[in-house]
Structures are given as structure tokens and as C-alpha cells.
Amino acid sequence: MSKTSLNQIIEGIDRNLSYLHKERWALRYADLLDTVQATTGDEQDRAKQALREHNAIRNRPETSRGPLVEQARENYTAHA
């Protein structure tokens, strides 16, 4: 079995970007919502603002490409 190249992994990210963005977005949303519910005062206000900003990228999968590719590079290098 041949080793998968980083370019193949990035192509896979590009092919599945919509799905991967939805998954990534939902995980971050859950984390932010937990923070909003677990905090009070100024910290809660900051968490609510972060949640509003996160909601603004809900339908923008291109915002996830960079972080996904960077994560793939880090994982690829760590396991090379």
C-alpha cells in the first residue's frame, strides 16, 4: 500500500469542504454555546460576541479551508 501524499489529502479536503466545514462549524458552535451558558458578566458577553461572529460564517465553507489544510499539514508532518 502506498503512502498518501499531502497533496492527495488536500484534494480530499477540497472535494469535501462543504461537509467538513459543517462538521467543524457545529463543533465550534457547541463549544461556544457551552461557554455562553457556563459564564456570566463580561466573560459571557465576550462569548456571546464570539458566537455571533461564528454564526456569520455558517454558510461560508471557504473560511474552514485554511485551518483544515494547516491541521492536515501538522498531522502529516507529525506522522511522516
N, CA, C and O atoms as a CHARMM CRD file, in Angstrom:
* protein
*
  320
    1    1 MET  N      0.84100  -1.17300   0.00000 PROA 1      0.00000
    2    1 MET  CA     0.00000   0.00000   0.00000 PROA 1      0.00000
    3    1 MET  C      0.89100   1.24300   0.00000 PROA 1      0.00000
    4    1 MET  O      1.84000   1.33200   0.78000 PROA 1      0.00000
    5    2 SER  N      0.58900   2.18400  -0.86100 PROA 2      0.00000
    6    2 SER  CA     1.41800   3.38400  -0.95800 PROA 2      0.00000
    7    2 SER  C      0.95200   4.43200   0.05100 PROA 2      0.00000
    8    2 SER  O     -0.20600   4.47000   0.46700 PROA 2      0.00000
    9    3 LYS  N      1.90000   5.27000   0.41900 PROA 3      0.00000
   10    3 LYS  CA     1.62300   6.33100   1.36500 PROA 3      0.00000
   11    3 LYS  C      0.82300   7.43900   0.67100 PROA 3      0.00000
   12    3 LYS  O      1.11200   7.79700  -0.47000 PROA 3      0.00000
   13    4 THR  N     -0.16500   7.96800   1.35600 PROA 4      0.00000
   14    4 THR  CA    -0.96100   9.06200   0.82700 PROA 4      0.00000
   15    4 THR  C     -0.14000  10.34900   0.90000 PROA 4      0.00000
   16    4 THR  O      0.44400  10.66300   1.93700 PROA 4      0.00000
   17    5 SER  N     -0.10300  11.08000  -0.19600 PROA 5      0.00000
   18    5 SER  CA     0.66100  12.32800  -0.20400 PROA 5      0.00000
   19    5 SER  C     -0.17600  13.45200   0.41700 PROA 5      0.00000
   20    5 SER  O     -1.40400  13.38100   0.46700 PROA 5      0.00000
   21    6 LEU  N      0.51000  14.46900   0.87700 PROA 6      0.00000
   22    6 LEU  CA    -0.17100  15.63100   1.43500 PROA 6      0.00000
   23    6 LEU  C     -1.08100  16.26400   0.38700 PROA 6      0.00000
   24    6 LEU  O     -2.17100  16.73300   0.71400 PROA 6      0.00000
   25    7 ASN  N     -0.63800  16.27900  -0.87900 PROA 7      0.00000
   26    7 ASN  CA    -1.48300  16.84900  -1.94100 PROA 7      0.00000
   27    7 ASN  C     -2.78800  16.07600  -2.08600 PROA 7      0.00000
   28    7 ASN  O     -3.83500  16.67700  -2.32600 PROA 7      0.00000
   29    8 GLN  N     -2.74200  14.75900  -1.94400 PROA 8      0.00000
   30    8 GLN  CA    -3.96000  13.96000  -2.02000 PROA 8      0.00000
   31    8 GLN  C     -4.89100  14.29200  -0.85900 PROA 8      0.00000
   32    8 GLN  O     -6.10900  14.35000  -1.02800 PROA 8      0.00000
   33    9 ILE  N     -4.32100  14.50600   0.30000 PROA 9      0.00000
   34    9 ILE  CA    -5.13200  14.85900   1.47300 PROA 9      0.00000
   35    9 ILE  C     -5.79400  16.21400   1.26400 PROA 9      0.00000
   36    9 ILE  O     -6.97400  16.38700   1.56700 PROA 9      0.00000
   37   10 ILE  N     -5.03700  17.17000   0.74900 PROA 10     0.00000
   38   10 ILE  CA    -5.59700  18.49900   0.49200 PROA 10     0.00000
   39   10 ILE  C     -6.67600  18.43500  -0.58100 PROA 10     0.00000
   40   10 ILE  O     -7.68900  19.12700  -0.47500 PROA 10     0.00000
   41   11 GLU  N     -6.47900  17.61800  -1.60700 PROA 11     0.00000
   42   11 GLU  CA    -7.51700  17.44100  -2.62800 PROA 11     0.00000
   43   11 GLU  C     -8.77900  16.86700  -2.00200 PROA 11     0.00000
   44   11 GLU  O     -9.88800  17.25100  -2.37200 PROA 11     0.00000
   45   12 GLY  N     -8.61500  15.95200  -1.05900 PROA 12     0.00000
   46   12 GLY  CA    -9.77000  15.38900  -0.35000 PROA 12     0.00000
   47   12 GLY  C    -10.49200  16.44600   0.47100 PROA 12     0.00000
   48   12 GLY  O    -11.72100  16.45900   0.53800 PROA 12     0.00000
   49   13 ILE  N     -9.72800  17.32800   1.09200 PROA 13     0.00000
   50   13 ILE  CA   -10.34200  18.44000   1.83400 PROA 13     0.00000
   51   13 ILE  C    -11.14900  19.30200   0.87500 PROA 13     0.00000
   52   13 ILE  O    -12.28500  19.67100   1.17200 PROA 13     0.00000
   53   14 ASP  N    -10.55900  19.62500  -0.28100 PROA 14     0.00000
   54   14 ASP  CA   -11.25900  20.46200  -1.25700 PROA 14     0.00000
   55   14 ASP  C    -12.53400  19.79100  -1.76400 PROA 14     0.00000
   56   14 ASP  O    -13.56000  20.45200  -1.92200 PROA 14     0.00000
   57   15 ARG  N    -12.47700  18.49400  -2.01800 PROA 15     0.00000
   58   15 ARG  CA   -13.66100  17.77000  -2.51000 PROA 15     0.00000
   59   15 ARG  C    -14.77300  17.72100  -1.47000 PROA 15     0.00000
   60   15 ARG  O    -15.95400  17.71800  -1.81900 PROA 15     0.00000
   61   16 ASN  N    -14.40400  17.68100  -0.20500 PROA 16     0.00000
   62   16 ASN  CA   -15.38500  17.51900   0.87400 PROA 16     0.00000
   63   16 ASN  C    -15.50000  18.75300   1.75400 PROA 16     0.00000
   64   16 ASN  O    -15.95300  18.66000   2.89500 PROA 16     0.00000
   65   17 LEU  N    -15.09800  19.89500   1.24100 PROA 17     0.00000
   66   17 LEU  CA   -15.03400  21.10500   2.05000 PROA 17     0.00000
   67   17 LEU  C    -16.38300  21.48100   2.66400 PROA 17     0.00000
   68   17 LEU  O    -16.43700  21.87000   3.83100 PROA 17     0.00000
   69   18 SER  N    -17.44300  21.37300   1.92100 PROA 18     0.00000
   70   18 SER  CA   -18.75700  21.74100   2.45000 PROA 18     0.00000
   71   18 SER  C    -19.09300  20.89900   3.68800 PROA 18     0.00000
   72   18 SER  O    -19.49100  21.43600   4.72100 PROA 18     0.00000
   73   19 TYR  N    -18.93100  19.59600   3.57300 PROA 19     0.00000
   74   19 TYR  CA   -19.21600  18.69600   4.70200 PROA 19     0.00000
   75   19 TYR  C    -18.26800  18.96700   5.87500 PROA 19     0.00000
   76   19 TYR  O    -18.70800  19.07000   7.02000 PROA 19     0.00000
   77   20 LEU  N    -16.98200  19.08200   5.58900 PROA 20     0.00000
   78   20 LEU  CA   -16.00200  19.29900   6.65300 PROA 20     0.00000
   79   20 LEU  C    -16.25200  20.62500   7.36800 PROA 20     0.00000
   80   20 LEU  O    -16.09600  20.71300   8.58600 PROA 20     0.00000
   81   21 HSD  N    -16.64000  21.65300   6.61600 PROA 21     0.00000
   82   21 HSD  CA   -16.95900  22.94000   7.22700 PROA 21     0.00000
   83   21 HSD  C    -18.15700  22.80800   8.16300 PROA 21     0.00000
   84   21 HSD  O    -18.13900  23.33200   9.27600 PROA 21     0.00000
   85   22 LYS  N    -19.18400  22.11400   7.71700 PROA 22     0.00000
   86   22 LYS  CA   -20.37200  21.94400   8.56500 PROA 22     0.00000
   87   22 LYS  C    -20.01600  21.24200   9.86800 PROA 22     0.00000
   88   22 LYS  O    -20.48100  21.63500  10.93800 PROA 22     0.00000
   89   23 GLU  N    -19.20000  20.21400   9.78000 PROA 23     0.00000
   90   23 GLU  CA   -18.77600  19.48100  10.98100 PROA 23     0.00000
   91   23 GLU  C    -17.93700  20.38000  11.89100 PROA 23     0.00000
   92   23 GLU  O    -18.16400  20.44100  13.09900 PROA 23     0.00000
   93   24 ARG  N    -16.97800  21.06600  11.30300 PROA 24     0.00000
   94   24 ARG  CA   -16.10400  21.95600  12.06900 PROA 24     0.00000
   95   24 ARG  C    -16.91100  23.08300  12.69400 PROA 24     0.00000
   96   24 ARG  O    -16.70100  23.42900  13.85600 PROA 24     0.00000
   97   25 TRP  N    -17.83300  23.65700  11.93000 PROA 25     0.00000
   98   25 TRP  CA   -18.66700  24.74700  12.41200 PROA 25     0.00000
   99   25 TRP  C    -19.52300  24.27900  13.59100 PROA 25     0.00000
  100   25 TRP  O    -19.62000  24.97600  14.60000 PROA 25     0.00000
  101   26 ALA  N    -20.13800  23.11100  13.47000 PROA 26     0.00000
  102   26 ALA  CA   -21.02400  22.60500  14.52500 PROA 26     0.00000
  103   26 ALA  C    -20.26300  22.33700  15.82600 PROA 26     0.00000
  104   26 ALA  O    -20.77400  22.61700  16.91000 PROA 26     0.00000
  105   27 LEU  N    -19.05400  21.80100  15.72500 PROA 27     0.00000
  106   27 LEU  CA   -18.25500  21.54700  16.92800 PROA 27     0.00000
  107   27 LEU  C    -17.89400  22.85200  17.63400 PROA 27     0.00000
  108   27 LEU  O    -18.00100  22.95800  18.85500 PROA 27     0.00000
  109   28 ARG  N    -17.46900  23.83400  16.85800 PROA 28     0.00000
  110   28 ARG  CA   -17.12100  25.13400  17.44500 PROA 28     0.00000
  111   28 ARG  C    -18.35500  25.81600  18.02900 PROA 28     0.00000
  112   28 ARG  O    -18.26900  26.44600  19.08300 PROA 28     0.00000
  113   29 TYR  N    -19.49700  25.69800  17.36200 PROA 29     0.00000
  114   29 TYR  CA   -20.73900  26.27300  17.86000 PROA 29     0.00000
  115   29 TYR  C    -21.10200  25.67200  19.21600 PROA 29     0.00000
  116   29 TYR  O    -21.47400  26.39700  20.13800 PROA 29     0.00000
  117   30 ALA  N    -20.99600  24.36900  19.33400 PROA 30     0.00000
  118   30 ALA  CA   -21.31100  23.69700  20.60200 PROA 30     0.00000
  119   30 ALA  C    -20.37400  24.17000  21.70800 PROA 30     0.00000
  120   30 ALA  O    -20.81200  24.40600  22.83400 PROA 30     0.00000
  121   31 ASP  N    -19.09700  24.30900  21.39500 PROA 31     0.00000
  122   31 ASP  CA   -18.14000  24.80200  22.39100 PROA 31     0.00000
  123   31 ASP  C    -18.48700  26.22600  22.83800 PROA 31     0.00000
  124   31 ASP  O    -18.46200  26.53700  24.02900 PROA 31     0.00000
  125   32 LEU  N    -18.80700  27.07400  21.87300 PROA 32     0.00000
  126   32 LEU  CA   -19.15000  28.45700  22.21000 PROA 32     0.00000
  127   32 LEU  C    -20.43900  28.53000  23.01000 PROA 32     0.00000
  128   32 LEU  O    -20.53400  29.30600  23.96100 PROA 32     0.00000
  129   33 LEU  N    -21.42200  27.73900  22.64300 PROA 33     0.00000
  130   33 LEU  CA   -22.69400  27.72900  23.36200 PROA 33     0.00000
  131   33 LEU  C    -22.48900  27.26500  24.80300 PROA 33     0.00000
  132   33 LEU  O    -23.08200  27.82500  25.72600 PROA 33     0.00000
  133   34 ASP  N    -21.65900  26.25100  24.99800 PROA 34     0.00000
  134   34 ASP  CA   -21.33200  25.79800  26.35800 PROA 34     0.00000
  135   34 ASP  C    -20.68600  26.92400  27.16200 PROA 34     0.00000
  136   34 ASP  O    -20.98400  27.10700  28.34200 PROA 34     0.00000
  137   35 THR  N    -19.80400  27.67100  26.51400 PROA 35     0.00000
  138   35 THR  CA   -19.13700  28.78500  27.19700 PROA 35     0.00000
  139   35 THR  C    -20.13800  29.86600  27.57800 PROA 35     0.00000
  140   35 THR  O    -20.08000  30.39700  28.68700 PROA 35     0.00000
  141   36 VAL  N    -21.05200  30.19900  26.67500 PROA 36     0.00000
  142   36 VAL  CA   -22.08000  31.20400  26.96300 PROA 36     0.00000
  143   36 VAL  C    -22.90400  30.76800  28.17200 PROA 36     0.00000
  144   36 VAL  O    -23.19600  31.57600  29.05300 PROA 36     0.00000
  145   37 GLN  N    -23.27200  29.50600  28.20900 PROA 37     0.00000
  146   37 GLN  CA   -24.12600  29.01700  29.29400 PROA 37     0.00000
  147   37 GLN  C    -23.38500  28.87400  30.62000 PROA 37     0.00000
  148   37 GLN  O    -24.00600  28.90800  31.68200 PROA 37     0.00000
  149   38 ALA  N    -22.07400  28.71500  30.56900 PROA 38     0.00000
  150   38 ALA  CA   -21.29900  28.47400  31.78500 PROA 38     0.00000
  151   38 ALA  C    -20.68100  29.74400  32.37500 PROA 38     0.00000
  152   38 ALA  O    -20.02300  29.68900  33.41500 PROA 38     0.00000
  153   39 THR  N    -20.88900  30.87900  31.71900 PROA 39     0.00000
  154   39 THR  CA   -20.24500  32.10800  32.18400 PROA 39     0.00000
  155   39 THR  C    -21.27700  33.17000  32.50900 PROA 39     0.00000
  156   39 THR  O    -22.46500  33.02000  32.22600 PROA 39     0.00000
  157   40 THR  N    -20.79100  34.24900  33.11300 PROA 40     0.00000
  158   40 THR  CA   -21.64600  35.38900  33.44500 PROA 40     0.00000
  159   40 THR  C    -20.88200  36.67800  33.16900 PROA 40     0.00000
  160   40 THR  O    -19.67200  36.66000  32.93900 PROA 40     0.00000
  161   41 GLY  N    -21.59600  37.78500  33.19600 PROA 41     0.00000
  162   41 GLY  CA   -20.97300  39.09700  33.09500 PROA 41     0.00000
  163   41 GLY  C    -20.21300  39.34800  31.80900 PROA 41     0.00000
  164   41 GLY  O    -20.65800  38.97900  30.72300 PROA 41     0.00000
  165   42 ASP  N    -19.05500  39.98400  31.94900 PROA 42     0.00000
  166   42 ASP  CA   -18.23900  40.35400  30.79100 PROA 42     0.00000
  167   42 ASP  C    -17.77000  39.13300  30.00300 PROA 42     0.00000
  168   42 ASP  O    -17.71200  39.16200  28.77400 PROA 42     0.00000
  169   43 GLU  N    -17.44100  38.07300  30.71400 PROA 43     0.00000
  170   43 GLU  CA   -16.99100  36.85600  30.02900 PROA 43     0.00000
  171   43 GLU  C    -18.11200  36.27900  29.15900 PROA 43     0.00000
  172   43 GLU  O    -17.86900  35.80600  28.04900 PROA 43     0.00000
  173   44 GLN  N    -19.33200  36.32500  29.67500 PROA 44     0.00000
  174   44 GLN  CA   -20.46700  35.84500  28.89000 PROA 44     0.00000
  175   44 GLN  C    -20.71700  36.75400  27.69000 PROA 44     0.00000
  176   44 GLN  O    -21.04100  36.27300  26.60400 PROA 44     0.00000
  177   45 ASP  N    -20.56900  38.05900  27.87900 PROA 45     0.00000
  178   45 ASP  CA   -20.73800  39.00000  26.76500 PROA 45     0.00000
  179   45 ASP  C    -19.72500  38.71500  25.65900 PROA 45     0.00000
  180   45 ASP  O    -20.07200  38.74700  24.47800 PROA 45     0.00000
  181   46 ARG  N    -18.46800  38.43500  26.03600 PROA 46     0.00000
  182   46 ARG  CA   -17.44700  38.09900  25.04100 PROA 46     0.00000
  183   46 ARG  C    -17.78900  36.79100  24.33100 PROA 46     0.00000
  184   46 ARG  O    -17.59800  36.66600  23.12100 PROA 46     0.00000
  185   47 ALA  N    -18.29300  35.82200  25.08400 PROA 47     0.00000
  186   47 ALA  CA   -18.67100  34.53600  24.48900 PROA 47     0.00000
  187   47 ALA  C    -19.84600  34.71200  23.52800 PROA 47     0.00000
  188   47 ALA  O    -19.88600  34.08200  22.47200 PROA 47     0.00000
  189   48 LYS  N    -20.79100  35.55700  23.89100 PROA 48     0.00000
  190   48 LYS  CA   -21.93700  35.81500  23.00600 PROA 48     0.00000
  191   48 LYS  C    -21.48200  36.49800  21.72600 PROA 48     0.00000
  192   48 LYS  O    -21.98400  36.19100  20.64500 PROA 48     0.00000
  193   49 GLN  N    -20.53200  37.42500  21.84000 PROA 49     0.00000
  194   49 GLN  CA   -19.99600  38.08900  20.65200 PROA 49     0.00000
  195   49 GLN  C    -19.27600  37.09000  19.75600 PROA 49     0.00000
  196   49 GLN  O    -19.42700  37.12200  18.53400 PROA 49     0.00000
  197   50 ALA  N    -18.50000  36.21000  20.36000 PROA 50     0.00000
  198   50 ALA  CA   -17.80700  35.17000  19.58500 PROA 50     0.00000
  199   50 ALA  C    -18.81700  34.26900  18.88900 PROA 50     0.00000
  200   50 ALA  O    -18.58900  33.84100  17.75800 PROA 50     0.00000
  201   51 LEU  N    -19.92500  33.98100  19.54900 PROA 51     0.00000
  202   51 LEU  CA   -20.97500  33.15700  18.95500 PROA 51     0.00000
  203   51 LEU  C    -21.62100  33.87200  17.77100 PROA 51     0.00000
  204   51 LEU  O    -21.89000  33.25500  16.74100 PROA 51     0.00000
  205   52 ARG  N    -21.86800  35.16800  17.91900 PROA 52     0.00000
  206   52 ARG  CA   -22.43800  35.93400  16.79700 PROA 52     0.00000
  207   52 ARG  C    -21.48600  35.94700  15.59800 PROA 52     0.00000
  208   52 ARG  O    -21.91000  35.78100  14.45500 PROA 52     0.00000
  209   53 GLU  N    -20.20400  36.14400  15.87400 PROA 53     0.00000
  210   53 GLU  CA   -19.21600  36.13900  14.79300 PROA 53     0.00000
  211   53 GLU  C    -19.13100  34.77000  14.13500 PROA 53     0.00000
  212   53 GLU  O    -18.98200  34.66000  12.91800 PROA 53     0.00000
  213   54 HSD  N    -19.22600  33.74300  14.94500 PROA 54     0.00000
  214   54 HSD  CA   -19.17800  32.38300  14.40200 PROA 54     0.00000
  215   54 HSD  C    -20.40300  32.11600  13.53100 PROA 54     0.00000
  216   54 HSD  O    -20.28900  31.49000  12.47700 PROA 54     0.00000
  217   55 ASN  N    -21.56000  32.58200  13.95900 PROA 55     0.00000
  218   55 ASN  CA   -22.77500  32.40100  13.15700 PROA 55     0.00000
  219   55 ASN  C    -22.65700  33.07300  11.79600 PROA 55     0.00000
  220   55 ASN  O    -23.26900  32.62100  10.82800 PROA 55     0.00000
  221   56 ALA  N    -21.88600  34.13300  11.71200 PROA 56     0.00000
  222   56 ALA  CA   -21.72600  34.86200  10.45200 PROA 56     0.00000
  223   56 ALA  C    -21.00800  34.03200   9.38800 PROA 56     0.00000
  224   56 ALA  O    -21.16100  34.30100   8.19700 PROA 56     0.00000
  225   57 ILE  N    -20.23200  33.03500   9.79200 PROA 57     0.00000
  226   57 ILE  CA   -19.51500  32.21400   8.80000 PROA 57     0.00000
  227   57 ILE  C    -20.18100  30.86400   8.56800 PROA 57     0.00000
  228   57 ILE  O    -19.59700  29.97800   7.94400 PROA 57     0.00000
  229   58 ARG  N    -21.39300  30.70900   9.06500 PROA 58     0.00000
  230   58 ARG  CA   -22.07900  29.42200   8.96500 PROA 58     0.00000
  231   58 ARG  C    -22.14300  28.88100   7.54200 PROA 58     0.00000
  232   58 ARG  O    -21.92300  27.68900   7.32400 PROA 58     0.00000
  233   59 ASN  N    -22.43200  29.71500   6.60000 PROA 59     0.00000
  234   59 ASN  CA   -22.59300  29.27500   5.20800 PROA 59     0.00000
  235   59 ASN  C    -21.40800  29.67700   4.33900 PROA 59     0.00000
  236   59 ASN  O    -21.56300  29.93500   3.14500 PROA 59     0.00000
  237   60 ARG  N    -20.22000  29.72900   4.94500 PROA 60     0.00000
  238   60 ARG  CA   -19.01700  30.12500   4.20200 PROA 60     0.00000
  239   60 ARG  C    -17.92600  29.06700   4.38200 PROA 60     0.00000
  240   60 ARG  O    -16.99700  29.26100   5.16600 PROA 60     0.00000
  241   61 PRO  N    -18.03800  27.95000   3.66000 PROA 61     0.00000
  242   61 PRO  CA   -17.06400  26.87300   3.84100 PROA 61     0.00000
  243   61 PRO  C    -15.62300  27.27600   3.53000 PROA 61     0.00000
  244   61 PRO  O    -14.68600  26.65200   4.02800 PROA 61     0.00000
  245   62 GLU  N    -15.43900  28.30400   2.71800 PROA 62     0.00000
  246   62 GLU  CA   -14.07900  28.72400   2.38300 PROA 62     0.00000
  247   62 GLU  C    -13.32000  29.18800   3.63400 PROA 62     0.00000
  248   62 GLU  O    -12.08900  29.18500   3.64900 PROA 62     0.00000
  249   63 THR  N    -14.05000  29.58300   4.67500 PROA 63     0.00000
  250   63 THR  CA   -13.38900  30.01400   5.91200 PROA 63     0.00000
  251   63 THR  C    -12.74300  28.85300   6.65800 PROA 63     0.00000
  252   63 THR  O    -11.90100  29.07200   7.52900 PROA 63     0.00000
  253   64 SER  N    -13.12100  27.64100   6.33400 PROA 64     0.00000
  254   64 SER  CA   -12.55400  26.47000   7.00100 PROA 64     0.00000
  255   64 SER  C    -11.37800  25.86500   6.24700 PROA 64     0.00000
  256   64 SER  O    -10.61400  25.09100   6.82200 PROA 64     0.00000
  257   65 ARG  N    -11.22000  26.20300   4.97300 PROA 65     0.00000
  258   65 ARG  CA   -10.17800  25.54400   4.18700 PROA 65     0.00000
  259   65 ARG  C     -8.79000  25.73300   4.78000 PROA 65     0.00000
  260   65 ARG  O     -8.05600  24.76100   4.95800 PROA 65     0.00000
  261   66 GLY  N     -8.42400  26.96500   5.08700 PROA 66     0.00000
  262   66 GLY  CA    -7.10000  27.24400   5.63200 PROA 66     0.00000
  263   66 GLY  C     -6.80700  26.46900   6.91000 PROA 66     0.00000
  264   66 GLY  O     -5.78500  25.78800   6.99000 PROA 66     0.00000
  265   67 PRO  N     -7.67800  26.55400   7.90900 PROA 67     0.00000
  266   67 PRO  CA    -7.43300  25.79600   9.13500 PROA 67     0.00000
  267   67 PRO  C     -7.40200  24.28300   8.92200 PROA 67     0.00000
  268   67 PRO  O     -6.62000  23.58800   9.57100 PROA 67     0.00000
  269   68 LEU  N     -8.23300  23.76800   8.02900 PROA 68     0.00000
  270   68 LEU  CA    -8.23700  22.32200   7.76700 PROA 68     0.00000
  271   68 LEU  C     -6.94200  21.88400   7.08700 PROA 68     0.00000
  272   68 LEU  O     -6.37900  20.84300   7.42800 PROA 68     0.00000
  273   69 VAL  N     -6.47400  22.67700   6.12900 PROA 69     0.00000
  274   69 VAL  CA    -5.22400  22.34800   5.44000 PROA 69     0.00000
  275   69 VAL  C     -4.05200  22.43400   6.41900 PROA 69     0.00000
  276   69 VAL  O     -3.16300  21.58300   6.39900 PROA 69     0.00000
  277   70 GLU  N     -4.05000  23.44500   7.26400 PROA 70     0.00000
  278   70 GLU  CA    -2.97800  23.58500   8.25500 PROA 70     0.00000
  279   70 GLU  C     -2.96600  22.39500   9.22000 PROA 70     0.00000
  280   70 GLU  O     -1.90400  21.86700   9.54800 PROA 70     0.00000
  281   71 GLN  N     -4.13600  21.98500   9.66400 PROA 71     0.00000
  282   71 GLN  CA    -4.22500  20.81700  10.54600 PROA 71     0.00000
  283   71 GLN  C     -3.72300  19.56600   9.83400 PROA 71     0.00000
  284   71 GLN  O     -3.02300  18.74500  10.42600 PROA 71     0.00000
  285   72 ALA  N     -4.08300  19.42700   8.56700 PROA 72     0.00000
  286   72 ALA  CA    -3.62900  18.27200   7.79700 PROA 72     0.00000
  287   72 ALA  C     -2.10300  18.27800   7.66400 PROA 72     0.00000
  288   72 ALA  O     -1.46200  17.23500   7.79300 PROA 72     0.00000
  289   73 ARG  N     -1.52400  19.45700   7.40600 PROA 73     0.00000
  290   73 ARG  CA    -0.05600  19.57400   7.30200 PROA 73     0.00000
  291   73 ARG  C      0.61400  19.17700   8.61300 PROA 73     0.00000
  292   73 ARG  O      1.58300  18.41700   8.62100 PROA 73     0.00000
  293   74 GLU  N      0.08900  19.69500   9.72100 PROA 74     0.00000
  294   74 GLU  CA     0.66200  19.35700  11.02800 PROA 74     0.00000
  295   74 GLU  C      0.58600  17.86700  11.30800 PROA 74     0.00000
  296   74 GLU  O      1.55500  17.26300  11.76800 PROA 74     0.00000
  297   75 ASN  N     -0.56800  17.27700  11.02900 PROA 75     0.00000
  298   75 ASN  CA    -0.73500  15.84200  11.26500 PROA 75     0.00000
  299   75 ASN  C      0.15200  15.02100  10.33000 PROA 75     0.00000
  300   75 ASN  O      0.72500  14.01000  10.73500 PROA 75     0.00000
  301   76 TYR  N      0.26000  15.46100   9.08600 PROA 76     0.00000
  302   76 TYR  CA     1.07700  14.73800   8.10800 PROA 76     0.00000
  303   76 TYR  C      2.53800  14.76400   8.51600 PROA 76     0.00000
  304   76 TYR  O      3.23100  13.74800   8.47100 PROA 76     0.00000
  305   77 THR  N      2.99700  15.95100   8.91900 PROA 77     0.00000
  306   77 THR  CA     4.39800  16.09600   9.34500 PROA 77     0.00000
  307   77 THR  C      4.67900  15.28800  10.61800 PROA 77     0.00000
  308   77 THR  O      5.73700  14.67300  10.74500 PROA 77     0.00000
  309   78 ALA  N      3.74300  15.29200  11.54000 PROA 78     0.00000
  310   78 ALA  CA     3.92300  14.56200  12.80200 PROA 78     0.00000
  311   78 ALA  C      3.99700  13.06600  12.60300 PROA 78     0.00000
  312   78 ALA  O      4.63000  12.35900  13.38800 PROA 78     0.00000
  313   79 HSD  N      3.34600  12.57500  11.54800 PROA 79     0.00000
  314   79 HSD  CA     3.29400  11.13800  11.31700 PROA 79     0.00000
  315   79 HSD  C      4.17800  10.68300  10.15300 PROA 79     0.00000
  316   79 HSD  O      4.14500   9.51800   9.75500 PROA 79     0.00000
  317   80 ALA  N      4.96000  11.60900   9.61900 PROA 80     0.00000
  318   80 ALA  CA     5.82600  11.26300   8.47500 PROA 80     0.00000
  319   80 ALA  C      7.06400  10.52400   8.91200 PROA 80     0.00000
  320   80 ALA  O      7.89300  10.16100   8.07800 PROA 80     0.00000
